[in-house]
Amino acid sequence: MSEKFTGSFTQQEALPEAAIEAALNVLRHGRLHRYNVTEAELGETALLEQEFAAQVGAKYCLAVASGGYALATALRAIGVKHGDRVLTNAFTLAPVPGSIAAVGATPVFVGVTEELTIDLEDLAAKADQASVLMLSHMRGHLCDMDRLMQICDAAGITVIEDCAHTMGAAWNGVASGRVGAVGCYSCQTYKHVNSGEGGLLITDDPEIAARAIMLSGSYMLYERHLAAPDPEVFERVKYETPNISGRMDNLRAAILRPQLADLDRQVERWNARYQTVEAGLRDTPGLTLVERPQAERYVGSSIQFLLLDWSADSIAEVISRCARRGVELKWFGGAEPAGFTSRYDSWRYAAAQSLPKSDRILAAILDMRVPLTFSLEDCAQIARIIRSEVGTVYQAG
Ligand SMILES: *Cc1c(COP(=O)(O)O)cnc(C)c1O
């Protein structure tokens, strides 16, 4: 009898009691709109921004309706216009190229390496094609950020970081989101803090911050922000920046604040689970783990491995055998995307590109969520199941 895993890959933990208390408090007073505050009151949303800015060491922070909204707002705030070209990852999630399309710009895709990071050689080769890079730290993998910034600085490229999977991560001790001109985070249920939907945007640039705040729908109430530039910066932009409402509300901010305060502890818990799965998969014949660089502090909220140069049929066989034993693997390389799109050739509003080196890697990526509701024993069991099914199919092939 082979063992079967019975846990759920989509079940998150309950929110902490402090978040539930804070939510009830907001519900009881009813002031959910971020600018609906009493005389002396500091609203939950403004406090969230102030606390997150301090946590990552940024000057300014804006809380918004979603991670994708934060990305599009960042593009608008740095001045990307209709028809511009924006460099971005060939391997990322749909909201990333979607944010580029939202401002009428065109994505130019940069390849992916076996480390699942942006291909810096391909980036250098394409550096003259755009003046903005929307850099996605897809699935939490950080590229060599020092080298990346050398390339971008030399080419005059402004970098926006998509930190949907790297909230809590760092490169050489610098928090993810603090290297580019703007860092964007998602607070959607499957990221590192959970408000259902939500996003955060950070920057040290006062003009970008003021424009982003106006864009998000601050009306003329920007002085109620606690992590915003001085009012004179708004004077310069307030009549020429359109309102494209996408504010965060006080209810979501209230439940996020206690979660952010607890982020480091959650990162430890994710990484203990990640490392248990990783240890269980190590040295499985035919399976390539993604080794994490020394300089990277990662958050193991999901794990990826490669079945490089396997046939599509064999990979599909591994996935279905694992599924029968309760282990849900996502395959980014399937001919038809399932559940969501993560690959450049799925975004056909952009001009078709050919990235053969990336195609080989994309075809090989398997991905698994590591929810905190899994115990370490669960993680060890999941790794045993994957290992045995990969082994069975590998030997047969
Ligand atoms: C989730 C995610 C986003 C933002 O998603 P929203 O659902 O809009 O918050 C951006 N990039 C990546 C890679 C993501 O996974």
The ligand as a Tripos MOL2 file, in Angstrom:
@<TRIPOS>MOLECULE
LIG
   15    15     1     0     0
SMALL
NO_CHARGES

@<TRIPOS>ATOM
      1 C1          0.0390   37.4180   -7.2520 C.3       1 LIG1
      2 C2          1.0500   38.0250   -8.1170 C.ar      1 LIG1
      3 C3          1.0110   39.3870   -8.4630 C.ar      1 LIG1
      4 C4         -0.0810   40.3390   -8.0440 C.3       1 LIG1
      5 O1         -1.3010   39.7440   -8.0180 O.3       1 LIG1
      6 P1         -2.6350   40.4020   -7.4460 P.3       1 LIG1
      7 O2         -3.5520   39.2390   -7.4950 O.co2     1 LIG1
      8 O3         -2.9950   41.4860   -8.4170 O.co2     1 LIG1
      9 O4         -2.3970   40.9360   -6.0790 O.co2     1 LIG1
     10 C5          2.0570   39.8890   -9.2010 C.ar      1 LIG1
     11 N1          3.0870   39.1140   -9.5910 N.ar      1 LIG1
     12 C6          3.1540   37.8080   -9.2970 C.ar      1 LIG1
     13 C7          4.3370   37.0270   -9.7430 C.3       1 LIG1
     14 C8          2.1420   37.2170   -8.5590 C.ar      1 LIG1
     15 O5          2.2100   35.9130   -8.2840 O.3       1 LIG1
@<TRIPOS>BOND
     1     1     2 1
     2     2     3 ar
     3     2    14 ar
     4     3     4 1
     5     3    10 ar
     6     4     5 1
     7     5     6 1
     8     6     7 2
     9     6     8 1
    10     6     9 1
    11    10    11 ar
    12    11    12 ar
    13    12    13 1
    14    12    14 ar
    15    14    15 1
@<TRIPOS>SUBSTRUCTURE
     1 LIG1         1 GROUP 0 **** ****
